Amino acid sequence: EDEGIIVSHIYIELIQKVPRPGRITKPFAYMTNVYTVKEYRNKGIGSRLLSRINEWVKENNYEFVIVWPSDDSVNFYQKNGYVQCTEPMEYFPN
């Protein structure tokens, strides 16, 4: 926040994994709507916020974080410790 105005935010939804017999499952975090107001970009605000999210994920022992970055944001995530993976498969019913 800057003078009470939100200038950067991240939305996290925790996803519970399907239980598996004999295994402890941990939820994972789905991250979306990562945004910093244009005038506040390139000042490290987004990276500090993402760093705090990463700490929170470790503190709560979540299995992993998943995010679908735009082409423009891939470098942002990579410099903050995220790695690209292959795209999931999709099905679109007609």
Secondary structure, DSSP 8 states (H G I E B T S, - for coil): -BTTB--EEEEEEEE----BTTB----EEEEEEEEE-GGGTTSSHHHHHHHHHHHHHHHTT-S-EE----GGGHHHHHHTT-------------
